[in-house]
Amino acid sequence: MQIFNNHPAEILILAFLTVTFLQSGLDKITDWNGNLSFIKDHFKNSPLKNMVPLLLATILVIELIAGVCMLVGIYQLATTGASKIALLGIELAAITLIFLLIGQRLAKDYAGAMTLAVYFGITTFGIFLIQHL
């Protein structure tokens, strides 16, 4: 495919993260109450227990902005080779993952925190690749 000729690894990483973050954001929008209930229960014994709705909304907004930036970034990389918007999106994705990691650690969900490491590794590798275009 022509789209993969110039930046295949970058585009595939961006596509993977775009799906991940946009799906997560859209899930929060379409099932806000279910997500809120789950997260409130998850954080019931943590210092964040009284801030869950605000924190969930913050994560939602950052996820959607990151996902849209990465989607636009894929288009720009494929058509013009520009990478500024893609880099912004993937950096926002990394920041979101750090926020999620903090939450998982405070909730003492060490297994959940560990799974974030896979996403963070992919994200930081993507940042490295895109920065060096």
Secondary structure as GFF3:
##gff-version 3
##sequence-region A 1 133
A	DSSP	three_ten_helix	2	4	.	.	.	ID=ss1
A	DSSP	alpha_helix	8	30	.	.	.	ID=ss2
A	DSSP	alpha_helix	32	42	.	.	.	ID=ss3
A	DSSP	alpha_helix	52	79	.	.	.	ID=ss4
A	DSSP	alpha_helix	84	106	.	.	.	ID=ss5
A	DSSP	alpha_helix	110	131	.	.	.	ID=ss6
###
